Every structure is written in structure tokens, then in C-alpha cells.
């Protein structure tokens, strides 16, 4: 099954593998390998995103 979502918390909870896209591909593979702070920062323009269970915390840098 393929799911397309902009909700990183849902993707983090519901998927075993993800593809991180924002105009280009930043990662593809297991969630813990792709949703790293470095890749999330790169994909979202300097914002810090932190996954905590079912929440995503976003801060400006």
C-alpha cells in the first residue's frame, strides 16, 4: 500500500518505510533512517522538526 501525506507524525506511526520529499528526494527507506534531524532540517529549510510519538515539534533556527 502507498500512502501520500504531509503529516509526518502519521507517517512516523503508520509506515515502515518513507520517502522524504520537498521539491527533491531527501531520503527513502526505514522511518528511523529517513526521519533524522539532519534530513528533516534539510528538507524543511532550517526548521527543526522533532518526532515525539504522535507529535511533530517545529522550531525556527
C-alpha distance matrix in Angstrom:
0.0 3.8 6.6 10.1 13.0 16.6 16.9 17.1 17.9 14.7 12.7 15.3 14.9 11.2 9.8 11.1 11.0 11.8 13.5 16.7 18.0 21.3 22.8 22.0 19.7 21.0 18.7 15.5 14.8 15.1 15.6 19.3 20.0 18.7 19.8 23.4 26.3 27.4 24.1 23.6 27.3 27.0 24.1 25.8 29.3 31.2 29.8 29.2 25.9 25.8 23.0 24.6 22.4 20.9 23.2 23.5 27.2 28.3 31.8 33.8 35.4
3.8 0.0 3.8 6.7 9.9 13.4 14.3 14.7 16.1 13.2 10.9 14.0 14.4 11.1 9.3 11.1 10.0 9.6 10.6 13.5 14.5 17.6 19.1 18.5 16.4 18.0 16.1 13.3 13.4 14.2 14.3 18.1 18.6 16.6 17.6 21.3 23.9 24.8 21.4 20.8 24.3 23.9 20.8 22.4 25.9 28.0 26.7 26.4 23.4 23.7 21.2 23.3 21.6 19.9 21.6 21.4 25.0 25.6 29.1 30.8 32.4
6.6 3.8 0.0 3.8 6.4 10.0 10.8 11.6 13.1 10.1 8.3 11.8 12.3 9.3 8.5 11.4 10.5 9.3 10.3 12.4 13.3 16.0 17.9 17.9 16.1 17.4 15.9 13.8 14.2 14.6 13.7 17.5 18.3 16.0 16.2 20.0 22.2 23.4 20.1 18.9 22.4 22.3 19.0 20.1 23.7 25.8 24.1 23.9 20.7 21.1 18.7 20.7 19.1 17.0 18.5 18.3 21.9 22.6 26.1 27.9 29.8
10.1 6.7 3.8 0.0 3.8 7.2 9.1 10.4 12.7 10.4 8.8 12.5 13.7 11.5 10.8 13.6 12.2 9.7 9.6 10.7 10.7 12.9 14.8 15.3 14.2 15.7 15.0 13.6 14.9 15.8 14.5 18.1 18.7 15.8 15.7 19.3 21.1 22.0 18.6 17.1 20.3 20.0 16.5 17.4 20.9 23.2 21.7 21.9 19.0 20.1 18.2 20.6 19.6 17.2 17.9 17.2 20.4 20.6 23.9 25.4 27.4
13.0 9.9 6.4 3.8 0.0 3.8 5.4 7.5 9.7 7.9 7.2 10.8 12.1 10.9 11.0 14.2 13.1 10.3 10.5 10.5 10.7 12.2 14.7 15.7 14.8 15.6 15.3 14.7 15.9 16.2 14.0 17.3 18.3 15.3 14.3 17.9 19.1 20.5 17.4 15.2 18.2 18.6 15.1 15.2 18.8 20.9 18.9 19.1 16.1 17.2 15.4 17.8 17.0 14.4 14.6 13.8 17.0 17.2 20.7 22.3 24.6
16.6 13.4 10.0 7.2 3.8 0.0 3.8 6.1 9.0 8.6 8.3 11.1 13.2 12.9 13.1 16.1 14.8 11.6 11.2 9.9 9.7 10.3 13.2 14.6 14.2 14.5 15.0 15.3 16.9 17.2 14.6 17.2 18.2 14.9 13.4 16.5 17.0 18.4 15.6 12.9 15.4 16.0 12.5 12.0 15.6 17.6 15.5 16.0 13.3 14.9 13.8 16.4 16.4 13.8 13.1 11.5 14.3 13.9 17.2 18.7 21.1
16.9 14.3 10.8 9.1 5.4 3.8 0.0 3.8 5.5 5.5 6.4 8.7 10.3 10.7 11.7 14.9 14.5 11.9 12.6 11.4 12.3 13.1 16.4 17.5 16.6 16.2 16.1 16.3 17.1 16.6 13.5 15.8 17.5 14.8 12.5 15.6 16.1 18.2 15.9 12.9 15.6 17.1 14.0 13.2 16.9 18.2 15.5 15.2 12.0 12.8 11.1 13.2 12.9 10.1 9.5 8.7 11.9 12.5 16.1 18.3 20.9
17.1 14.7 11.6 10.4 7.5 6.1 3.8 0.0 3.8 5.4 5.0 5.9 8.6 9.8 10.2 12.7 12.2 9.7 10.8 9.4 11.3 12.6 16.2 16.6 15.0 13.9 13.5 13.8 14.4 13.6 10.2 12.2 14.0 11.4 8.8 12.0 12.7 15.0 12.9 10.0 13.1 14.8 12.2 11.8 15.6 16.4 13.9 13.0 9.5 9.9 8.0 10.7 10.7 8.9 8.4 6.9 10.3 11.2 14.8 17.2 19.2
17.9 16.1 13.1 12.7 9.7 9.0 5.5 3.8 0.0 3.8 5.4 5.0 6.3 8.5 10.1 12.7 13.3 11.8 13.7 12.8 15.0 16.4 20.0 20.3 18.6 17.2 16.4 16.4 16.2 14.5 10.9 12.5 15.1 13.3 10.4 13.3 14.0 16.9 15.4 12.6 15.5 17.7 15.5 14.9 18.5 18.8 15.8 14.3 10.5 9.7 6.8 8.2 7.4 5.2 5.5 5.9 9.7 11.8 15.5 18.5 20.7
14.7 13.2 10.1 10.4 7.9 8.6 5.5 5.4 3.8 0.0 3.8 5.4 5.2 5.8 8.0 11.4 12.2 11.1 13.3 13.3 15.4 17.2 20.5 20.8 19.0 18.3 17.2 16.3 16.0 14.4 11.3 13.8 16.3 14.5 12.4 15.8 17.1 19.7 17.6 15.2 18.4 20.1 17.5 17.3 21.0 21.8 19.0 17.8 14.1 13.4 10.3 11.4 9.6 7.0 8.6 9.6 13.4 15.3 19.1 21.9 24.1
12.7 10.9 8.3 8.8 7.2 8.3 6.4 5.0 5.4 3.8 0.0 3.8 5.5 5.2 5.4 8.5 8.7 7.3 9.7 10.2 12.7 15.0 18.3 18.0 15.8 15.2 13.7 12.6 12.3 11.1 8.2 11.2 13.3 11.3 9.9 13.6 15.5 17.6 15.2 13.3 16.9 18.0 15.4 16.0 19.8 20.7 18.5 17.3 13.8 13.3 10.5 12.4 11.1 9.5 10.9 10.8 14.5 16.0 19.6 22.0 23.8
15.3 14.0 11.8 12.5 10.8 11.1 8.7 5.9 5.0 5.4 3.8 0.0 3.8 5.9 6.1 8.0 8.8 8.3 11.2 11.3 14.4 16.7 20.2 19.6 17.1 15.6 13.8 13.0 12.0 9.8 6.4 8.4 11.2 10.1 8.1 11.4 13.4 16.0 14.2 12.5 16.1 17.7 15.8 16.3 19.9 20.2 17.9 16.0 12.4 11.1 7.8 9.5 8.2 7.7 9.4 9.5 13.1 15.1 18.5 21.3 22.8
14.9 14.4 12.3 13.7 12.1 13.2 10.3 8.6 6.3 5.2 5.5 3.8 0.0 3.8 6.0 8.3 10.5 10.9 14.2 14.8 17.7 20.1 23.5 23.0 20.5 19.3 17.3 16.0 14.5 11.9 9.0 10.9 14.1 13.5 11.7 14.8 16.8 19.6 18.0 16.2 19.7 21.5 19.5 19.8 23.5 23.7 21.1 19.1 15.4 13.6 9.9 10.2 7.6 6.8 9.8 11.3 14.9 17.5 21.0 24.1 25.9
11.2 11.1 9.3 11.5 10.9 12.9 10.7 9.8 8.5 5.8 5.2 5.9 3.8 0.0 3.8 7.0 9.3 9.9 13.2 14.7 17.3 20.0 23.1 22.6 20.1 19.5 17.3 15.4 13.9 11.8 9.8 12.6 15.2 14.4 13.4 16.9 19.2 21.7 19.5 18.0 21.6 22.9 20.5 21.2 24.9 25.7 23.3 21.7 18.0 16.7 13.3 14.0 11.3 10.1 12.9 14.2 18.0 20.1 23.8 26.6 28.4
9.8 9.3 8.5 10.8 11.0 13.1 11.7 10.2 10.1 8.0 5.4 6.1 6.0 3.8 0.0 3.8 5.5 6.7 10.3 12.3 15.3 18.4 21.2 20.2 17.3 16.9 14.3 11.9 10.2 8.5 7.2 10.5 12.5 11.7 11.7 15.2 18.0 19.9 17.4 16.6 20.4 21.2 18.9 20.2 23.9 24.8 22.9 21.4 17.9 16.9 13.8 15.2 13.2 12.6 14.9 15.4 19.0 20.7 24.2 26.7 28.1
11.1 11.1 11.4 13.6 14.2 16.1 14.9 12.7 12.7 11.4 8.5 8.0 8.3 7.0 3.8 0.0 3.8 6.9 10.6 13.0 16.3 19.7 22.4 20.8 17.5 16.7 13.5 10.8 8.1 5.8 6.0 8.9 10.5 10.7 11.5 14.6 17.9 19.5 17.2 17.1 20.9 21.5 19.7 21.5 24.9 25.6 24.2 22.4 19.1 17.9 14.9 16.4 14.6 14.8 17.2 17.4 20.8 22.5 25.7 28.1 29.1
11.0 10.0 10.5 12.2 13.1 14.8 14.5 12.2 13.3 12.2 8.7 8.8 10.5 9.3 5.5 3.8 0.0 3.8 7.1 9.9 13.2 16.7 19.2 17.3 13.9 13.4 10.1 7.1 4.9 4.2 5.2 8.7 9.0 8.3 10.0 13.2 16.6 17.6 14.8 15.2 18.9 18.9 17.0 19.3 22.6 23.6 22.5 21.2 18.2 17.7 15.3 17.5 16.4 16.5 18.1 17.6 20.8 21.9 24.9 26.9 27.6
11.8 9.6 9.3 9.7 10.3 11.6 11.9 9.7 11.8 11.1 7.3 8.3 10.9 9.9 6.7 6.9 3.8 0.0 3.8 6.3 9.5 13.0 15.5 13.9 10.8 10.5 7.8 5.6 5.6 6.3 5.8 9.4 9.3 7.0 8.4 11.9 14.8 15.6 12.4 12.4 16.1 15.9 13.6 15.8 19.2 20.6 19.6 18.7 15.9 16.0 14.1 16.9 16.3 15.8 16.8 15.7 18.7 19.3 22.3 24.0 24.9
13.5 10.6 10.3 9.6 10.5 11.2 12.6 10.8 13.7 13.3 9.7 11.2 14.2 13.2 10.3 10.6 7.1 3.8 0.0 3.8 6.2 10.0 12.1 10.2 7.1 7.6 5.7 4.3 6.7 8.9 8.7 11.7 10.6 7.6 9.3 12.4 14.9 14.9 11.3 11.6 15.0 14.0 11.4 14.1 17.2 19.0 18.6 18.3 16.0 17.0 15.8 19.0 19.0 18.3 18.7 16.9 19.5 19.4 22.1 23.2 23.9
16.7 13.5 12.4 10.7 10.5 9.9 11.4 9.4 12.8 13.3 10.2 11.3 14.8 14.7 12.3 13.0 9.9 6.3 3.8 0.0 3.8 7.0 9.8 8.4 5.9 5.3 5.1 6.3 9.1 10.8 9.5 11.8 10.8 7.1 7.8 10.5 12.3 12.1 8.4 8.2 11.4 10.4 7.6 10.3 13.4 15.3 14.9 14.9 12.9 14.5 14.0 17.6 18.2 17.6 17.1 14.7 16.9 16.2 18.7 19.6 20.2
18.0 14.5 13.3 10.7 10.7 9.7 12.3 11.3 15.0 15.4 12.7 14.4 17.7 17.3 15.3 16.3 13.2 9.5 6.2 3.8 0.0 3.8 6.1 5.4 4.6 5.9 7.5 9.0 12.3 14.5 13.3 15.6 14.4 10.7 11.3 13.5 14.6 13.9 10.2 9.8 12.2 10.5 7.1 9.6 12.3 15.0 15.0 15.9 14.5 16.8 16.7 20.4 21.1 20.0 19.2 16.6 18.5 17.1 19.3 19.6 20.4
21.3 17.6 16.0 12.9 12.2 10.3 13.1 12.6 16.4 17.2 15.0 16.7 20.1 20.0 18.4 19.7 16.7 13.0 10.0 7.0 3.8 0.0 3.8 5.2 6.6 7.6 10.3 12.5 15.8 17.8 16.3 18.2 17.1 13.3 13.2 15.0 15.1 14.2 10.9 10.0 11.2 9.3 5.8 7.4 9.6 12.9 13.1 14.9 14.1 17.1 17.7 21.4 22.6 21.3 19.9 16.8 18.1 16.0 17.8 17.5 18.3
22.8 19.1 17.9 14.8 14.7 13.2 16.4 16.2 20.0 20.5 18.3 20.2 23.5 23.1 21.2 22.4 19.2 15.5 12.1 9.8 6.1 3.8 0.0 3.8 7.1 9.2 12.2 14.2 17.8 20.4 19.4 21.3 19.8 16.1 16.6 18.1 18.3 16.8 13.6 13.3 14.1 11.5 8.6 10.4 11.5 15.0 15.9 18.1 17.7 20.8 21.5 25.2 26.3 25.0 23.6 20.6 21.7 19.4 20.9 20.1 20.7
22.0 18.5 17.9 15.3 15.7 14.6 17.5 16.6 20.3 20.8 18.0 19.6 23.0 22.6 20.2 20.8 17.3 13.9 10.2 8.4 5.4 5.2 3.8 0.0 3.8 6.4 9.3 11.4 15.1 18.0 17.6 19.4 17.3 13.9 15.1 16.5 17.2 15.3 11.9 12.7 13.8 10.8 8.5 11.3 12.6 15.6 16.8 18.4 18.0 20.7 21.3 25.0 26.1 25.3 24.2 21.2 22.5 20.5 22.0 21.4 21.5
19.7 16.4 16.1 14.2 14.8 14.2 16.6 15.0 18.6 19.0 15.8 17.1 20.5 20.1 17.3 17.5 13.9 10.8 7.1 5.9 4.6 6.6 7.1 3.8 0.0 3.8 5.7 7.6 11.4 14.4 14.3 16.1 13.9 10.6 12.5 14.0 15.4 13.8 10.1 11.4 13.3 10.6 8.5 11.9 13.8 16.3 17.2 18.0 17.1 19.2 19.4 23.1 24.0 23.4 22.7 20.0 21.7 20.3 22.0 22.0 22.0
21.0 18.0 17.4 15.7 15.6 14.5 16.2 13.9 17.2 18.3 15.2 15.6 19.3 19.5 16.9 16.7 13.4 10.5 7.6 5.3 5.9 7.6 9.2 6.4 3.8 0.0 3.8 7.2 10.5 12.9 12.4 13.6 11.2 8.0 9.6 10.5 11.9 10.0 6.4 8.3 10.2 7.8 6.5 10.2 12.0 13.8 14.7 15.1 14.4 16.3 16.8 20.6 21.8 21.7 20.8 17.9 19.3 18.0 19.6 19.6 19.3
18.7 16.1 15.9 15.0 15.3 15.0 16.1 13.5 16.4 17.2 13.7 13.8 17.3 17.3 14.3 13.5 10.1 7.8 5.7 5.1 7.5 10.3 12.2 9.3 5.7 3.8 0.0 3.8 6.8 9.4 9.6 10.9 8.3 5.4 8.2 9.6 12.1 10.9 7.4 9.5 12.2 10.6 9.4 12.9 15.2 16.5 17.0 16.6 15.2 16.3 16.2 19.7 20.5 20.6 20.4 18.0 19.8 19.2 21.2 21.8 21.6
15.5 13.3 13.8 13.6 14.7 15.3 16.3 13.8 16.4 16.3 12.6 13.0 16.0 15.4 11.9 10.8 7.1 5.6 4.3 6.3 9.0 12.5 14.2 11.4 7.6 7.2 3.8 0.0 3.8 7.1 8.3 10.5 8.3 6.1 9.4 11.6 14.6 14.1 10.7 12.3 15.5 14.2 12.6 15.9 18.5 19.9 20.0 19.3 17.4 18.0 17.1 20.3 20.4 20.5 20.9 19.1 21.5 21.4 23.8 24.8 24.9
14.8 13.4 14.2 14.9 15.9 16.9 17.1 14.4 16.2 16.0 12.3 12.0 14.5 13.9 10.2 8.1 4.9 5.6 6.7 9.1 12.3 15.8 17.8 15.1 11.4 10.5 6.8 3.8 0.0 3.8 6.4 8.5 6.6 6.2 9.4 11.6 15.2 15.2 12.5 14.0 17.4 16.7 15.4 18.4 21.2 22.1 21.8 20.6 18.3 18.2 16.7 19.4 19.1 19.6 20.6 19.3 21.9 22.5 25.0 26.5 26.6
15.1 14.2 14.6 15.8 16.2 17.2 16.6 13.6 14.5 14.4 11.1 9.8 11.9 11.8 8.5 5.8 4.2 6.3 8.9 10.8 14.5 17.8 20.4 18.0 14.4 12.9 9.4 7.1 3.8 0.0 3.8 5.6 5.3 6.3 8.5 10.7 14.5 15.3 13.2 14.2 17.7 17.8 16.7 19.2 22.2 22.7 21.9 20.1 17.5 16.6 14.6 16.8 16.1 17.1 18.5 17.7 20.4 21.6 24.3 26.2 26.4
15.6 14.3 13.7 14.5 14.0 14.6 13.5 10.2 10.9 11.3 8.2 6.4 9.0 9.8 7.2 6.0 5.2 5.8 8.7 9.5 13.3 16.3 19.4 17.6 14.3 12.4 9.6 8.3 6.4 3.8 0.0 3.8 5.4 5.2 5.7 8.6 12.0 13.6 11.6 11.7 15.3 16.1 14.8 16.7 19.9 20.2 19.0 17.0 14.1 13.0 10.9 13.2 12.7 13.6 14.7 13.9 16.7 18.1 20.9 23.1 23.6
19.3 18.1 17.5 18.1 17.3 17.2 15.8 12.2 12.5 13.8 11.2 8.4 10.9 12.6 10.5 8.9 8.7 9.4 11.7 11.8 15.6 18.2 21.3 19.4 16.1 13.6 10.9 10.5 8.5 5.6 3.8 0.0 3.8 5.6 5.5 6.7 10.2 12.1 11.1 11.6 14.8 15.9 15.6 17.3 20.1 19.7 18.6 16.1 13.6 11.9 10.2 12.2 12.4 14.2 15.1 14.2 16.3 17.8 20.2 22.5 22.6
20.0 18.6 18.3 18.7 18.3 18.2 17.5 14.0 15.1 16.3 13.3 11.2 14.1 15.2 12.5 10.5 9.0 9.3 10.6 10.8 14.4 17.1 19.8 17.3 13.9 11.2 8.3 8.3 6.6 5.3 5.4 3.8 0.0 3.8 5.9 6.3 10.2 10.7 9.4 11.1 14.1 14.4 14.4 16.8 19.3 19.1 18.7 16.6 14.7 13.8 12.9 15.4 16.0 17.6 18.0 16.5 18.4 19.2 21.3 22.9 22.6
18.7 16.6 16.0 15.8 15.3 14.9 14.8 11.4 13.3 14.5 11.3 10.1 13.5 14.4 11.7 10.7 8.3 7.0 7.6 7.1 10.7 13.3 16.1 13.9 10.6 8.0 5.4 6.1 6.2 6.3 5.2 5.6 3.8 0.0 3.8 5.6 9.1 9.4 6.9 8.3 11.6 11.6 11.0 13.5 16.2 16.6 16.2 14.6 12.6 12.6 11.9 15.1 15.8 16.7 16.7 14.8 16.7 17.0 19.2 20.7 20.6
19.8 17.6 16.2 15.7 14.3 13.4 12.5 8.8 10.4 12.4 9.9 8.1 11.7 13.4 11.7 11.5 10.0 8.4 9.3 7.8 11.3 13.2 16.6 15.1 12.5 9.6 8.2 9.4 9.4 8.5 5.7 5.5 5.9 3.8 0.0 3.8 6.6 8.3 6.5 6.2 9.7 10.9 10.2 11.8 14.7 14.6 13.5 11.6 9.2 8.9 8.2 11.6 12.8 13.6 13.2 11.1 13.0 13.5 15.9 17.7 18.0
23.4 21.3 20.0 19.3 17.9 16.5 15.6 12.0 13.3 15.8 13.6 11.4 14.8 16.9 15.2 14.6 13.2 11.9 12.4 10.5 13.5 15.0 18.1 16.5 14.0 10.5 9.6 11.6 11.6 10.7 8.6 6.7 6.3 5.6 3.8 0.0 3.8 5.4 5.4 6.1 8.5 10.0 10.6 12.2 14.3 13.4 12.8 10.4 9.0 8.6 9.2 12.3 14.2 15.7 14.9 12.5 13.3 13.7 15.2 16.8 16.3
26.3 23.9 22.2 21.1 19.1 17.0 16.1 12.7 14.0 17.1 15.5 13.4 16.8 19.2 18.0 17.9 16.6 14.8 14.9 12.3 14.6 15.1 18.3 17.2 15.4 11.9 12.1 14.6 15.2 14.5 12.0 10.2 10.2 9.1 6.6 3.8 0.0 3.8 5.6 5.2 6.0 8.5 9.9 10.5 12.0 10.4 9.7 7.0 6.6 6.9 9.0 12.1 14.9 16.2 14.5 11.6 11.4 11.1 12.0 13.3 12.6
27.4 24.8 23.4 22.0 20.5 18.4 18.2 15.0 16.9 19.7 17.6 16.0 19.6 21.7 19.9 19.5 17.6 15.6 14.9 12.1 13.9 14.2 16.8 15.3 13.8 10.0 10.9 14.1 15.2 15.3 13.6 12.1 10.7 9.4 8.3 5.4 3.8 0.0 3.8 5.5 5.2 6.2 8.7 10.1 10.8 9.5 10.2 8.6 9.3 10.5 12.7 15.9 18.5 19.7 18.0 14.8 14.5 13.5 13.8 14.2 12.8
24.1 21.4 20.1 18.6 17.4 15.6 15.9 12.9 15.4 17.6 15.2 14.2 18.0 19.5 17.4 17.2 14.8 12.4 11.3 8.4 10.2 10.9 13.6 11.9 10.1 6.4 7.4 10.7 12.5 13.2 11.6 11.1 9.4 6.9 6.5 5.4 5.6 3.8 0.0 3.8 5.4 5.0 6.1 8.5 10.2 10.1 10.7 9.9 9.6 11.2 12.6 16.2 18.3 18.9 17.5 14.4 14.9 13.8 14.9 15.4 14.6
23.6 20.8 18.9 17.1 15.2 12.9 12.9 10.0 12.6 15.2 13.3 12.5 16.2 18.0 16.6 17.1 15.2 12.4 11.6 8.2 9.8 10.0 13.3 12.7 11.4 8.3 9.5 12.3 14.0 14.2 11.7 11.6 11.1 8.3 6.2 6.1 5.2 5.5 3.8 0.0 3.8 5.4 5.1 6.1 8.6 8.6 7.9 7.1 6.2 8.4 10.0 13.8 16.0 16.2 14.3 11.0 11.5 10.2 11.8 12.6 12.7
27.3 24.3 22.4 20.3 18.2 15.4 15.6 13.1 15.5 18.4 16.9 16.1 19.7 21.6 20.4 20.9 18.9 16.1 15.0 11.4 12.2 11.2 14.1 13.8 13.3 10.2 12.2 15.5 17.4 17.7 15.3 14.8 14.1 11.6 9.7 8.5 6.0 5.2 5.4 3.8 0.0 3.8 5.5 5.3 6.1 5.0 5.4 5.4 6.7 9.6 12.3 15.7 18.5 18.8 16.3 12.7 12.0 9.9 10.1 10.0 9.4
27.0 23.9 22.3 20.0 18.6 16.0 17.1 14.8 17.7 20.1 18.0 17.7 21.5 22.9 21.2 21.5 18.9 15.9 14.0 10.4 10.5 9.3 11.5 10.8 10.6 7.8 10.6 14.2 16.7 17.8 16.1 15.9 14.4 11.6 10.9 10.0 8.5 6.2 5.0 5.4 3.8 0.0 3.8 5.6 5.7 6.3 8.2 9.1 10.2 13.1 15.3 18.9 21.4 21.5 19.4 15.8 15.5 13.3 13.5 12.8 11.8
24.1 20.8 19.0 16.5 15.1 12.5 14.0 12.2 15.5 17.5 15.4 15.8 19.5 20.5 18.9 19.7 17.0 13.6 11.4 7.6 7.1 5.8 8.6 8.5 8.5 6.5 9.4 12.6 15.4 16.7 14.8 15.6 14.4 11.0 10.2 10.6 9.9 8.7 6.1 5.1 5.5 3.8 0.0 3.8 5.9 8.0 8.7 10.0 10.0 13.0 14.6 18.3 20.3 19.9 17.9 14.4 14.9 12.7 13.8 13.5 13.6
25.8 22.4 20.1 17.4 15.2 12.0 13.2 11.8 14.9 17.3 16.0 16.3 19.8 21.2 20.2 21.5 19.3 15.8 14.1 10.3 9.6 7.4 10.4 11.3 11.9 10.2 12.9 15.9 18.4 19.2 16.7 17.3 16.8 13.5 11.8 12.2 10.5 10.1 8.5 6.1 5.3 5.6 3.8 0.0 3.8 6.0 5.7 7.9 8.3 11.9 13.9 17.4 19.7 18.9 16.4 12.7 12.6 9.8 10.7 10.2 11.0
29.3 25.9 23.7 20.9 18.8 15.6 16.9 15.6 18.5 21.0 19.8 19.9 23.5 24.9 23.9 24.9 22.6 19.2 17.2 13.4 12.3 9.6 11.5 12.6 13.8 12.0 15.2 18.5 21.2 22.2 19.9 20.1 19.3 16.2 14.7 14.3 12.0 10.8 10.2 8.6 6.1 5.7 5.9 3.8 0.0 3.8 5.6 8.7 10.6 14.2 16.8 20.2 22.8 22.2 19.5 15.7 14.8 11.5 11.2 9.4 9.3
31.2 28.0 25.8 23.2 20.9 17.6 18.2 16.4 18.8 21.8 20.7 20.2 23.7 25.7 24.8 25.6 23.6 20.6 19.0 15.3 15.0 12.9 15.0 15.6 16.3 13.8 16.5 19.9 22.1 22.7 20.2 19.7 19.1 16.6 14.6 13.4 10.4 9.5 10.1 8.6 5.0 6.3 8.0 6.0 3.8 0.0 3.8 6.4 9.3 12.6 15.8 18.9 21.9 21.8 18.8 15.1 13.5 10.2 9.0 7.0 5.9
29.8 26.7 24.1 21.7 18.9 15.5 15.5 13.9 15.8 19.0 18.5 17.9 21.1 23.3 22.9 24.2 22.5 19.6 18.6 14.9 15.0 13.1 15.9 16.8 17.2 14.7 17.0 20.0 21.8 21.9 19.0 18.6 18.7 16.2 13.5 12.8 9.7 10.2 10.7 7.9 5.4 8.2 8.7 5.7 5.6 3.8 0.0 3.8 6.3 9.8 13.0 15.8 18.9 18.6 15.4 11.6 9.8 6.5 5.7 4.9 5.8
29.2 26.4 23.9 21.9 19.1 16.0 15.2 13.0 14.3 17.8 17.3 16.0 19.1 21.7 21.4 22.4 21.2 18.7 18.3 14.9 15.9 14.9 18.1 18.4 18.0 15.1 16.6 19.3 20.6 20.1 17.0 16.1 16.6 14.6 11.6 10.4 7.0 8.6 9.9 7.1 5.4 9.1 10.0 7.9 8.7 6.4 3.8 0.0 3.8 6.6 10.1 12.8 16.1 16.4 13.3 9.7 7.7 5.5 5.2 6.4 6.8
25.9 23.4 20.7 19.0 16.1 13.3 12.0 9.5 10.5 14.1 13.8 12.4 15.4 18.0 17.9 19.1 18.2 15.9 16.0 12.9 14.5 14.1 17.7 18.0 17.1 14.4 15.2 17.4 18.3 17.5 14.1 13.6 14.7 12.6 9.2 9.0 6.6 9.3 9.6 6.2 6.7 10.2 10.0 8.3 10.6 9.3 6.3 3.8 0.0 3.8 6.7 9.7 12.7 12.8 9.9 6.3 5.4 4.7 6.8 9.2 10.5
25.8 23.7 21.1 20.1 17.2 14.9 12.8 9.9 9.7 13.4 13.3 11.1 13.6 16.7 16.9 17.9 17.7 16.0 17.0 14.5 16.8 17.1 20.8 20.7 19.2 16.3 16.3 18.0 18.2 16.6 13.0 11.9 13.8 12.6 8.9 8.6 6.9 10.5 11.2 8.4 9.6 13.1 13.0 11.9 14.2 12.6 9.8 6.6 3.8 0.0 3.8 6.3 9.7 10.6 8.1 5.5 5.1 6.7 8.9 12.0 13.0
23.0 21.2 18.7 18.2 15.4 13.8 11.1 8.0 6.8 10.3 10.5 7.8 9.9 13.3 13.8 14.9 15.3 14.1 15.8 14.0 16.7 17.7 21.5 21.3 19.4 16.8 16.2 17.1 16.7 14.6 10.9 10.2 12.9 11.9 8.2 9.2 9.0 12.7 12.6 10.0 12.3 15.3 14.6 13.9 16.8 15.8 13.0 10.1 6.7 3.8 0.0 3.8 6.2 7.3 5.9 4.6 6.5 9.2 12.1 15.3 16.7
24.6 23.3 20.7 20.6 17.8 16.4 13.2 10.7 8.2 11.4 12.4 9.5 10.2 14.0 15.2 16.4 17.5 16.9 19.0 17.6 20.4 21.4 25.2 25.0 23.1 20.6 19.7 20.3 19.4 16.8 13.2 12.2 15.4 15.1 11.6 12.3 12.1 15.9 16.2 13.8 15.7 18.9 18.3 17.4 20.2 18.9 15.8 12.8 9.7 6.3 3.8 0.0 3.8 6.0 5.2 6.2 7.6 11.1 13.8 17.3 18.9
22.4 21.6 19.1 19.6 17.0 16.4 12.9 10.7 7.4 9.6 11.1 8.2 7.6 11.3 13.2 14.6 16.4 16.3 19.0 18.2 21.1 22.6 26.3 26.1 24.0 21.8 20.5 20.4 19.1 16.1 12.7 12.4 16.0 15.8 12.8 14.2 14.9 18.5 18.3 16.0 18.5 21.4 20.3 19.7 22.8 21.9 18.9 16.1 12.7 9.7 6.2 3.8 0.0 3.8 5.7 8.1 10.5 14.0 17.1 20.6 22.4
20.9 19.9 17.0 17.2 14.4 13.8 10.1 8.9 5.2 7.0 9.5 7.7 6.8 10.1 12.6 14.8 16.5 15.8 18.3 17.6 20.0 21.3 25.0 25.3 23.4 21.7 20.6 20.5 19.6 17.1 13.6 14.2 17.6 16.7 13.6 15.7 16.2 19.7 18.9 16.2 18.8 21.5 19.9 18.9 22.2 21.8 18.6 16.4 12.8 10.6 7.3 6.0 3.8 0.0 3.8 7.0 10.1 13.4 16.8 20.3 22.6
23.2 21.6 18.5 17.9 14.6 13.1 9.5 8.4 5.5 8.6 10.9 9.4 9.8 12.9 14.9 17.2 18.1 16.8 18.7 17.1 19.2 19.9 23.6 24.2 22.7 20.8 20.4 20.9 20.6 18.5 14.7 15.1 18.0 16.7 13.2 14.9 14.5 18.0 17.5 14.3 16.3 19.4 17.9 16.4 19.5 18.8 15.4 13.3 9.9 8.1 5.9 5.2 5.7 3.8 0.0 3.8 6.4 9.7 13.1 16.7 19.1
23.5 21.4 18.3 17.2 13.8 11.5 8.7 6.9 5.9 9.6 10.8 9.5 11.3 14.2 15.4 17.4 17.6 15.7 16.9 14.7 16.6 16.8 20.6 21.2 20.0 17.9 18.0 19.1 19.3 17.7 13.9 14.2 16.5 14.8 11.1 12.5 11.6 14.8 14.4 11.0 12.7 15.8 14.4 12.7 15.7 15.1 11.6 9.7 6.3 5.5 4.6 6.2 8.1 7.0 3.8 0.0 3.8 6.4 10.0 13.4 15.7
27.2 25.0 21.9 20.4 17.0 14.3 11.9 10.3 9.7 13.4 14.5 13.1 14.9 18.0 19.0 20.8 20.8 18.7 19.5 16.9 18.5 18.1 21.7 22.5 21.7 19.3 19.8 21.5 21.9 20.4 16.7 16.3 18.4 16.7 13.0 13.3 11.4 14.5 14.9 11.5 12.0 15.5 14.9 12.6 14.8 13.5 9.8 7.7 5.4 5.1 6.5 7.6 10.5 10.1 6.4 3.8 0.0 3.8 6.8 10.4 12.8
28.3 25.6 22.6 20.6 17.2 13.9 12.5 11.2 11.8 15.3 16.0 15.1 17.5 20.1 20.7 22.5 21.9 19.3 19.4 16.2 17.1 16.0 19.4 20.5 20.3 18.0 19.2 21.4 22.5 21.6 18.1 17.8 19.2 17.0 13.5 13.7 11.1 13.5 13.8 10.2 9.9 13.3 12.7 9.8 11.5 10.2 6.5 5.5 4.7 6.7 9.2 11.1 14.0 13.4 9.7 6.4 3.8 0.0 3.8 7.0 9.7
31.8 29.1 26.1 23.9 20.7 17.2 16.1 14.8 15.5 19.1 19.6 18.5 21.0 23.8 24.2 25.7 24.9 22.3 22.1 18.7 19.3 17.8 20.9 22.0 22.0 19.6 21.2 23.8 25.0 24.3 20.9 20.2 21.3 19.2 15.9 15.2 12.0 13.8 14.9 11.8 10.1 13.5 13.8 10.7 11.2 9.0 5.7 5.2 6.8 8.9 12.1 13.8 17.1 16.8 13.1 10.0 6.8 3.8 0.0 3.8 6.5
33.8 30.8 27.9 25.4 22.3 18.7 18.3 17.2 18.5 21.9 22.0 21.3 24.1 26.6 26.7 28.1 26.9 24.0 23.2 19.6 19.6 17.5 20.1 21.4 22.0 19.6 21.8 24.8 26.5 26.2 23.1 22.5 22.9 20.7 17.7 16.8 13.3 14.2 15.4 12.6 10.0 12.8 13.5 10.2 9.4 7.0 4.9 6.4 9.2 12.0 15.3 17.3 20.6 20.3 16.7 13.4 10.4 7.0 3.8 0.0 3.8
35.4 32.4 29.8 27.4 24.6 21.1 20.9 19.2 20.7 24.1 23.8 22.8 25.9 28.4 28.1 29.1 27.6 24.9 23.9 20.2 20.4 18.3 20.7 21.5 22.0 19.3 21.6 24.9 26.6 26.4 23.6 22.6 22.6 20.6 18.0 16.3 12.6 12.8 14.6 12.7 9.4 11.8 13.6 11.0 9.3 5.9 5.8 6.8 10.5 13.0 16.7 18.9 22.4 22.6 19.1 15.7 12.8 9.7 6.5 3.8 0.0
